[in-house]
Amino acid sequence: MYAYLRRASILNGSRLVSFLTTFRRKPNLPMRSLGRILQTIGLLILPFAIVSELIGRVGLGQSMLIALAGMIMFQMGVAMQKTSEG
């Protein structure tokens, strides 16, 4: 592949530019935005779980499940953001 790029740049500079722009992957902005939103929601759920347990609304087990749901949402957001960037 590099040999082709070297030959293309020697032969014709515009061919190299067209080759690179054809195969360059553009970021998927809606998926990236959704990933960032999921990360933010996941980060906001964690303090909610802690405060809910401290004021006595939920037990420790339920608080841990809420925190786990927040962590899962955050990791899903990270995965979506990474796949959208290519």
BARO-40431 format. One record per residue: residue in three letters; x, y, z of N, C-alpha, C, O, CB in turn. Coordinates in steps of 0.02 Angstrom, whole numbers, padded with zeros to 5 digits, always signed. Each point is the difference from the previous one (the first is absolute). Glycine has a CB too. Layout:
<rs>
AlaXYZXYZXYZXYZXYZ/...
</rs>
This chain:
<rs>
Met+00041-00059+00000-00041+00059+00000+00044+00063+00000-00015+00048-00036-00076-00111+00096/Tyr+00143+00062-00020+00043+00059+00002+00037+00010-00066+00013+00056-00020+00000-00072+00143/Ala+00004-00040-00156+00032+00006-00065-00046+00034-00049+00022+00041-00040+00047-00144+00063/Tyr-00133+00086-00022-00048+00031-00045-00006+00075+00017-00002+00041-00046-00061-00150+00035/Leu+00062+00126+00075-00005+00071+00018+00062+00038-00023-00005+00057-00022-00066-00088+00121/Arg+00130-00001-00092+00061+00032-00022-00001+00011-00075+00018+00054-00024+00045-00106+00120/Arg-00084+00000-00134-00003+00007-00072-00051+00052-00020+00012+00040-00046+00021-00159+00033/Ala-00091+00120+00047-00052+00048-00017+00024+00071+00013-00015+00046-00039-00072-00131+00065/Ser+00124+00096+00028+00023+00067+00014+00054+00022-00050+00006+00059-00016-00033-00076+00137/Ile+00067-00032-00145+00051+00017-00049-00032+00014-00068+00018+00048-00034+00065-00119+00095/Leu-00132+00029-00080-00031+00008-00065-00045+00061-00004+00004+00041-00045+00002-00164+00031/Asn-00051+00128+00064-00049+00053-00004-00024+00015+00071-00027-00044+00033-00008+00010-00150/Gly+00045+00094+00141-00020+00019+00067-00075-00002+00010-00024-00017+00055+00124+00088-00049/Ser-00139-00055-00058-00072+00000+00008-00027-00071+00008-00052-00010+00033+00046+00115-00102/Arg+00039-00154+00040-00022-00069+00008+00007-00021+00073-00043-00036+00026+00078+00010-00144/Leu+00018+00047+00151+00010-00016+00071-00055+00032+00042-00026-00032+00045+00150+00024-00064/Val-00140+00070+00005-00053+00034+00038-00066-00035-00010-00037-00010+00048+00098+00118-00058/Ser-00077-00127-00052-00064-00033-00012-00002-00069+00033-00052-00022+00023+00040+00085-00131/Phe+00069-00098+00109+00004-00065+00033-00013+00007+00074-00038-00039+00029+00119-00001-00116/Leu-00049+00088+00119-00008+00009+00072-00069+00023+00019-00027-00022+00051+00148+00047-00044/Thr-00151+00019-00046-00067+00024+00017-00053-00053-00013-00053+00001+00032+00090+00115-00058/Thr-00025-00161-00020-00048-00052-00014-00005-00050+00057-00055-00021+00018+00078+00034-00140/Phe+00034-00031+00151+00000-00052+00051+00004+00026+00071+00003-00040+00047+00051-00032-00131/Arg-00054+00137+00093+00001+00026+00068-00070-00006+00030-00050+00015-00032+00143+00065+00003/Arg-00095-00103+00091-00064-00010+00033-00018+00062+00040+00039+00024+00041-00019-00148-00034/Lys-00080+00150-00019-00022+00060+00034-00035-00020+00065-00033-00052+00003+00021+00114-00113/Pro+00019-00022+00163-00033-00017+00063-00075+00004-00005-00028+00042-00035+00127+00000+00096/Asn-00132-00087-00025-00073-00002+00001-00023+00044+00058+00000-00022+00058-00004-00096-00109/Leu-00015+00179+00036-00015+00049+00053-00061-00017+00042+00003+00010+00061+00049+00074-00134/Pro-00108-00109+00045-00056-00016+00044+00017-00056+00050-00022+00003+00057-00055+00032-00148/Met+00115-00084+00069+00018-00055+00045+00049+00025+00054-00004-00021+00058-00013-00062-00151/Arg+00062+00129+00074+00046+00028+00048-00038+00042+00052+00015-00003+00060+00076+00004-00147/Ser-00139+00038+00064-00040+00041+00046-00040-00044+00048-00005+00015+00059-00001+00075-00145/Leu-00023-00143+00060-00038-00046+00043+00046-00033+00051-00019-00010+00058-00063-00011-00151/Gly+00143+00005+00073+00048-00029+00046+00018+00049+00056+00004-00019+00058+00041-00050-00151/Arg-00036+00133+00075+00015+00050+00051-00058+00010+00048+00010+00010+00060+00066+00047-00141/Ile-00137-00059+00055-00060+00007+00042-00005-00059+00049-00015+00010+00059-00044+00054-00151/Leu+00072-00124+00067-00002-00059+00044+00054+00005+00054-00012-00020+00057-00032-00049-00152/Gln+00102+00094+00077+00052+00008+00051-00021+00049+00053+00012-00011+00060+00074-00014-00146/Thr-00116+00080+00066-00022+00051+00048-00055-00028+00046+00002+00011+00061+00027+00079-00143/Ile-00077-00125+00053-00054-00029+00041+00029-00051+00049-00020-00003+00058-00063+00021-00152/Gly+00129-00059+00070+00032-00049+00043+00037+00032+00059-00001-00026+00055+00011-00049-00153/Leu+00023+00131+00084+00035+00035+00054-00048+00032+00049+00015+00007+00059+00080+00013-00137/Leu-00153+00001+00055-00049+00032+00044-00038-00051+00043-00024+00017+00054+00012+00075-00138/Ile+00007-00154+00061-00036-00051+00037+00039-00021+00063-00030-00016+00051-00021-00025-00158/Leu+00117+00041+00102+00041-00023+00057-00011+00042+00064-00012-00030+00052+00097-00011-00135/Pro-00082+00107+00081-00014+00038+00061-00072-00009+00025-00013+00002+00060+00099+00081-00097/Phe-00133-00091-00010-00069-00012+00019-00006-00064+00041-00037-00003+00049-00002+00062-00152/Ala+00075-00111+00083-00001-00063+00037+00029+00009+00070-00026-00028+00049+00035-00035-00157/Ile+00045+00100+00113+00031+00011+00065-00045+00040+00046-00010-00018+00058+00123+00014-00112/Val-00141+00058+00029-00043+00043+00041-00063-00037+00020-00023+00006+00057+00067+00096-00115/Ser-00073-00141+00013-00060-00038+00016+00013-00049+00057-00044-00010+00042+00005+00021-00161/Glu+00097-00041+00119+00016-00047+00054+00014+00037+00066-00018-00025+00053+00065-00055-00138/Leu-00016+00138+00081+00016+00038+00060-00062+00027+00036-00002+00001+00061+00111+00029-00114/Ile-00159-00009+00014-00060+00027+00032-00050-00055+00018-00051+00014+00030+00067+00092-00093/Gly-00001-00167+00045-00040-00057+00022-00058-00018-00045-00045-00037+00021+00077+00068+00091/Arg-00034-00005-00173-00055-00018-00046+00008-00070-00027-00050-00036-00010+00039+00156-00021/Val+00072-00141+00018+00012-00067-00026+00052-00033+00044+00037+00033+00036-00065+00003-00155/Gly+00030-00102+00115+00050-00037+00038+00067-00002-00036+00007+00027-00055-00098-00096+00104/Leu+00138+00038-00017+00068-00003-00029+00000-00040-00066+00033+00019-00048+00016-00010+00164/Gly-00086-00064-00117-00002-00042-00061-00031+00038-00059+00025-00004-00056-00034-00097+00128/Gln-00045+00137-00059-00031+00039-00053+00045+00057-00023+00004+00015-00059-00117-00044+00105/Ser+00148+00059+00001+00047+00053-00017+00056-00027-00045+00020+00033-00048-00046+00025+00156/Met+00050-00118-00093+00052-00030-00042-00026-00016-00070+00036+00007-00049+00017-00055+00153/Leu-00116+00026-00108-00029-00014-00066-00008+00064-00041+00011+00000-00060-00071-00099+00108/Ile+00040+00153-00015-00006+00064-00035+00068+00023-00024+00008+00024-00057-00108+00007+00126/Ala+00151-00038-00026+00068+00019-00019+00026-00044-00058+00034+00025-00044-00012+00014+00162/Leu-00039-00103-00116+00020-00045-00055-00033+00021-00066+00032-00001-00052-00019-00093+00136/Ala-00077+00113-00080-00033+00024-00061+00034+00063-00027+00007+00007-00061-00116-00056+00103/Gly+00131+00093+00002+00036+00060-00022+00066-00017-00032+00019+00030-00051-00074+00033+00142/Met+00090-00111-00062+00065-00020-00029-00010-00033-00068+00040+00012-00046+00007-00027+00161/Ile-00099-00025-00121-00013-00033-00065-00017+00052-00053+00023-00004-00057-00063-00099+00117/Met-00001+00153-00041-00017+00053-00049+00062+00039-00020+00008+00017-00059-00123-00008+00109/Phe+00158+00006-00002+00061+00036-00016+00044-00040-00048+00025+00028-00049-00030+00028+00161/Gln+00013-00121-00100+00042-00041-00043-00031-00008-00070+00036-00003-00050+00005-00058+00151/Met-00107+00057-00104-00033-00001-00066+00014+00064-00038+00011-00001-00061-00101-00075+00106/Gly+00088+00132-00010+00015+00064-00032+00072+00003-00025+00012+00026-00055-00096+00027+00128/Val+00131-00078-00034+00070-00001-00021+00008-00044-00063+00034+00019-00047+00003-00001+00167/Ala-00069-00075-00119+00005-00045-00058-00030+00031-00063+00028-00005-00054-00033-00093+00132/Met-00052+00131-00070-00032+00033-00058+00044+00057-00027+00006+00008-00060-00119-00038+00106/Gln+00142+00067-00001+00043+00055-00022+00062-00025-00035+00021+00029-00051-00062+00039+00146/Lys+00071-00122-00071+00060-00027-00032-00016-00029-00069+00040+00009-00047+00008-00034+00161/Thr-00105-00009-00121-00016-00029-00065-00018+00054-00050+00010-00010-00060-00049-00094+00116/Ser+00012+00160-00033-00018+00053-00048+00061+00037-00026-00003+00028-00055-00106-00017+00114/Glu+00163-00010-00021+00060+00037-00021+00042-00039-00051+00040+00029-00036-00040+00027+00147/Gly-00009-00121-00113+00035-00041-00049+00065-00019+00023+00036-00034-00036-00094+00087-00049/
</rs>
